[in-house]
Amino acid sequence: MVFLTDRKRATGMGAAKTGTAHFWGMTVSSVALLILVPLFIFTVGPMLGENHATVTAYFSHPFPAIVALLTFIVGLLHFKNGVTVLIEDYLQGLSRKIWIIVMTCVSYAAIATAVFAIARIAL
Amino acid sequence: MADVNRGNRPLSPHLTIYRPQMTSISSIFVRITGNALLVSTLLLIWWLLAASSSAAAFAVADYVITSWFGDIVMVLSLWALWYHSLGGLRHLIWDTGRGLELKTAERMGWMMIIGSLVLTALTVFSF
């Protein structure tokens, strides 16, 4: 005699787990990044290889600072959700959990560092 | 149904048996480029942190990012960023129910490859 119903056994076991929130989050951030990424490439890109004074003067302007901040924040949250799917696809059990935790922490740490660095230059 | 045989059932053939196809290869490269972009993202954040700290710290980050190693990472990342963006655009199109026919999906794969190379060349030469 098996007491688990089909519904009970299936709940939470599918690829979607908690439903469509993850998918919708990736959709929203990907649309935002389609706008942010070209802006980022053409505002931040030209600064690579410039001298220290030029770089700090450049990022004290609102537009380059805000574009860089938005791209790092939205991009790294998008990365956090994307790398979670990557880990879920290739790892199981404890290593899956550890890697998801590690990469989530790396993503948030990178966001905090980027915000701190740009704020310190801009303000 | 609840006591169905689990774990000892026939599996459908997987990646190893298939000839590489435009749809599968262009898809796996979206995943590879997206995740590999962490490397240059962290490099750029380090570069900004160094710029906010001191001239000496910036000199080190600037040296690394403009070295031959930095150049290779940045140019590859630029391509990865364009390719992943076009791949994301393809997903957004697919999500509306359009472009799912094999011919269209394969054509979009070619557009991603050629488009990302053209955009990378244009970006590199515009700087």
Boltz contact constraints between the chains, C-beta under 6 A:
constraints:
  - contact:
      token1: [A, 2]
      token2: [B, 2]
      max_distance: 6.0
  - contact:
      token1: [A, 2]
      token2: [B, 3]
      max_distance: 6.0
  - contact:
      token1: [A, 4]
      token2: [B, 2]
      max_distance: 6.0
  - contact:
      token1: [A, 6]
      token2: [B, 1]
      max_distance: 6.0
  - contact:
      token1: [A, 6]
      token2: [B, 2]
      max_distance: 6.0
  - contact:
      token1: [A, 30]
      token2: [B, 88]
      max_distance: 6.0
  - contact:
      token1: [A, 37]
      token2: [B, 85]
      max_distance: 6.0
  - contact:
      token1: [A, 45]
      token2: [B, 127]
      max_distance: 6.0
  - contact:
      token1: [A, 46]
      token2: [B, 127]
      max_distance: 6.0
  - contact:
      token1: [A, 49]
      token2: [B, 66]
      max_distance: 6.0
  - contact:
      token1: [A, 52]
      token2: [B, 55]
      max_distance: 6.0
  - contact:
      token1: [A, 52]
      token2: [B, 58]
      max_distance: 6.0
  - contact:
      token1: [A, 55]
      token2: [B, 51]
      max_distance: 6.0
  - contact:
      token1: [A, 56]
      token2: [B, 51]
      max_distance: 6.0
  - contact:
      token1: [A, 82]
      token2: [B, 34]
      max_distance: 6.0
  - contact:
      token1: [A, 83]
      token2: [B, 35]
      max_distance: 6.0
  - contact:
      token1: [A, 86]
      token2: [B, 35]
      max_distance: 6.0
  - contact:
      token1: [A, 110]
      token2: [B, 45]
      max_distance: 6.0
  - contact:
      token1: [A, 113]
      token2: [B, 45]
      max_distance: 6.0
  - contact:
      token1: [A, 113]
      token2: [B, 49]
      max_distance: 6.0
  - contact:
      token1: [A, 114]
      token2: [B, 45]
      max_distance: 6.0
  - contact:
      token1: [A, 117]
      token2: [B, 48]
      max_distance: 6.0
  - contact:
      token1: [A, 117]
      token2: [B, 49]
      max_distance: 6.0
  - contact:
      token1: [A, 117]
      token2: [B, 52]
      max_distance: 6.0
  - contact:
      token1: [A, 120]
      token2: [B, 52]
      max_distance: 6.0
  - contact:
      token1: [A, 121]
      token2: [B, 52]
      max_distance: 6.0
